[in-house]
């Protein structure tokens, strides 16, 4: 018996793309599919991921707002110009040139 959209399996690849677009996937402790295993809906999967991998965001953002942001990024299927987190291993000052 089906209860509607909550019975659909979560598309971890699409969700990973949305998290990546928001700058929220970098440095996850495990593959996303493992982190969200057992989620009954996409919203639940996003909540599980944020609570486990990005709990510091909850100091600034409401959990449901973050869920909506991630879902919006997935629906848009575009890379965000500015993410929630702006860290990259390449975020270091450029090397000084020798004159």
C-alpha atoms as a printed R data frame, in Angstrom:
   type eleno elety resid chain resno      x      y       z
1  ATOM     1    CA   UNK     A     1  0.000  0.000   0.000
2  ATOM     2    CA   UNK     A     2  1.269  3.418  -0.965
3  ATOM     3    CA   UNK     A     3  1.042  6.606   1.044
4  ATOM     4    CA   UNK     A     4  2.076  8.901  -1.797
5  ATOM     5    CA   UNK     A     5  5.336 10.732  -2.425
6  ATOM     6    CA   UNK     A     6  6.943  9.693   0.858
7  ATOM     7    CA   UNK     A     7  7.206  6.143  -0.484
8  ATOM     8    CA   UNK     A     8  9.556  7.122  -3.318
9  ATOM     9    CA   UNK     A     9 13.182  6.240  -2.684
10 ATOM    10    CA   UNK     A    10 15.405  9.266  -2.174
11 ATOM    11    CA   UNK     A    11 17.533 10.108  -5.210
12 ATOM    12    CA   UNK     A    12 20.917 10.457  -3.478
13 ATOM    13    CA   UNK     A    13 22.631 11.630  -6.677
14 ATOM    14    CA   UNK     A    14 20.174 14.511  -7.217
15 ATOM    15    CA   UNK     A    15 20.360 15.400  -3.533
16 ATOM    16    CA   UNK     A    16 24.174 15.363  -3.654
17 ATOM    17    CA   UNK     A    17 24.061 17.756  -6.616
18 ATOM    18    CA   UNK     A    18 21.866 20.173  -4.672
19 ATOM    19    CA   UNK     A    19 24.062 19.994  -1.570
20 ATOM    20    CA   UNK     A    20 27.144 20.509  -3.741
21 ATOM    21    CA   UNK     A    21 25.528 23.530  -5.435
22 ATOM    22    CA   UNK     A    22 24.999 25.101  -1.996
23 ATOM    23    CA   UNK     A    23 28.528 24.288  -0.865
24 ATOM    24    CA   UNK     A    24 27.248 21.857   1.765
25 ATOM    25    CA   UNK     A    25 28.623 18.526   0.548
26 ATOM    26    CA   UNK     A    26 32.357 19.130   0.901
27 ATOM    27    CA   UNK     A    27 33.986 17.159   3.711
28 ATOM    28    CA   UNK     A    28 31.113 14.774   4.493
29 ATOM    29    CA   UNK     A    29 32.216 11.960   6.794
30 ATOM    30    CA   UNK     A    30 30.666  9.218   4.616
31 ATOM    31    CA   UNK     A    31 29.084  8.876   1.179
32 ATOM    32    CA   UNK     A    32 25.724 10.642   1.122
33 ATOM    33    CA   UNK     A    33 23.827  7.416   0.390
34 ATOM    34    CA   UNK     A    34 25.120  5.961   3.676
35 ATOM    35    CA   UNK     A    35 24.322  9.090   5.680
36 ATOM    36    CA   UNK     A    36 20.713  9.214   4.470
37 ATOM    37    CA   UNK     A    37 20.070  5.464   4.518
38 ATOM    38    CA   UNK     A    38 16.616  4.734   5.886
39 ATOM    39    CA   UNK     A    39 15.149  8.142   5.079
40 ATOM    40    CA   UNK     A    40 11.491  7.828   4.080
41 ATOM    41    CA   UNK     A    41 11.411 11.125   2.165
42 ATOM    42    CA   UNK     A    42 13.756 13.623   0.610
43 ATOM    43    CA   UNK     A    43 12.991 16.159   3.347
44 ATOM    44    CA   UNK     A    44 13.856 13.573   6.003
45 ATOM    45    CA   UNK     A    45 17.098 12.747   4.174
46 ATOM    46    CA   UNK     A    46 18.060 16.426   4.094
47 ATOM    47    CA   UNK     A    47 17.286 16.777   7.803
48 ATOM    48    CA   UNK     A    48 19.390 13.690   8.587
49 ATOM    49    CA   UNK     A    49 22.312 15.052   6.561
50 ATOM    50    CA   UNK     A    50 22.223 18.534   8.085
51 ATOM    51    CA   UNK     A    51 21.824 17.291  11.657
52 ATOM    52    CA   UNK     A    52 24.731 14.881  11.235
53 ATOM    53    CA   UNK     A    53 27.130 16.683   8.903
54 ATOM    54    CA   UNK     A    54 26.290 20.392   9.210
55 ATOM    55    CA   UNK     A    55 24.830 20.935  12.702
56 ATOM    56    CA   UNK     A    56 26.670 24.273  12.996
57 ATOM    57    CA   UNK     A    57 24.311 25.703  10.357
58 ATOM    58    CA   UNK     A    58 21.439 25.307  12.809
59 ATOM    59    CA   UNK     A    59 22.907 28.156  14.858
60 ATOM    60    CA   UNK     A    60 22.100 30.521  11.984
61 ATOM    61    CA   UNK     A    61 19.355 28.816  10.003
62 ATOM    62    CA   UNK     A    62 16.075 27.113  10.825
63 ATOM    63    CA   UNK     A    63 16.192 23.421   9.830
64 ATOM    64    CA   UNK     A    64 13.074 23.668   7.661
65 ATOM    65    CA   UNK     A    65 14.529 26.718   5.874
66 ATOM    66    CA   UNK     A    66 17.636 24.691   5.044
67 ATOM    67    CA   UNK     A    67 15.463 21.812   3.805
68 ATOM    68    CA   UNK     A    68 13.623 24.222   1.489
69 ATOM    69    CA   UNK     A    69 16.927 25.703   0.253
70 ATOM    70    CA   UNK     A    70 18.276 22.274  -0.655
71 ATOM    71    CA   UNK     A    71 15.018 21.236  -2.306
72 ATOM    72    CA   UNK     A    72 14.997 24.486  -4.275
73 ATOM    73    CA   UNK     A    73 18.556 23.897  -5.465
74 ATOM    74    CA   UNK     A    74 17.635 20.365  -6.537
75 ATOM    75    CA   UNK     A    75 14.578 21.577  -8.416
76 ATOM    76    CA   UNK     A    76 16.545 24.354 -10.127
77 ATOM    77    CA   UNK     A    77 19.326 21.934 -11.109
78 ATOM    78    CA   UNK     A    78 21.788 24.803 -11.302
79 ATOM    79    CA   UNK     A    79 24.999 25.530  -9.500
80 ATOM    80    CA   UNK     A    80 24.648 28.280  -6.940
81 ATOM    81    CA   UNK     A    81 27.073 31.162  -7.239
82 ATOM    82    CA   UNK     A    82 27.311 31.568  -3.468
83 ATOM    83    CA   UNK     A    83 26.894 28.685  -1.065
84 ATOM    84    CA   UNK     A    84 25.820 28.496   2.516
85 ATOM    85    CA   UNK     A    85 29.388 27.547   3.338
86 ATOM    86    CA   UNK     A    86 32.224 29.111   1.379
87 ATOM    87    CA   UNK     A    87 35.208 26.859   2.061
88 ATOM    88    CA   UNK     A    88 37.394 25.141  -0.441
89 ATOM    89    CA   UNK     A    89 40.841 23.581  -0.087
90 ATOM    90    CA   UNK     A    90 41.982 26.136  -2.642
91 ATOM    91    CA   UNK     A    91 40.842 29.030  -0.412
92 ATOM    92    CA   UNK     A    92 44.278 30.368   0.330
93 ATOM    93    CA   UNK     A    93 45.995 33.583  -0.646
94 ATOM    94    CA   UNK     A    94 47.595 33.547  -4.059
95 ATOM    95    CA   UNK     A    95 51.326 32.961  -4.162
96 ATOM    96    CA   UNK     A    96 53.400 36.138  -4.289
97 ATOM    97    CA   UNK     A    97 55.064 36.788  -7.591
98 ATOM    98    CA   UNK     A    98 58.739 37.445  -7.796
99 ATOM    99    CA   UNK     A    99 59.561 40.678  -9.553
